[in-house]
Amino acid sequence: KRLKIAVAFRMLASGIREMVPHALQLLPNTKLNTVCDNGLSPLMLACVNNDENTVRTLLEFGCDPDLETPP
């Protein structure tokens, strides 16, 4: 399960729009709002990496911009 999530996060981080549907298939039910071991969502990681294209793509596909990291 962890490997699937890690692969999905890498696919989403690629910034390639066509990869998003494939990455979604690897994520659990929370889909784009899944958090990694560090407590970050794909959208948060894209923001940290200053990757504007990936941020836009993830928002278009429904990432929650108001998602907070767990305490």
Helices and strands as residue ranges (DSSP letters): H 2-13, H 19-26, G 31-33, H 42-48, H 52-60
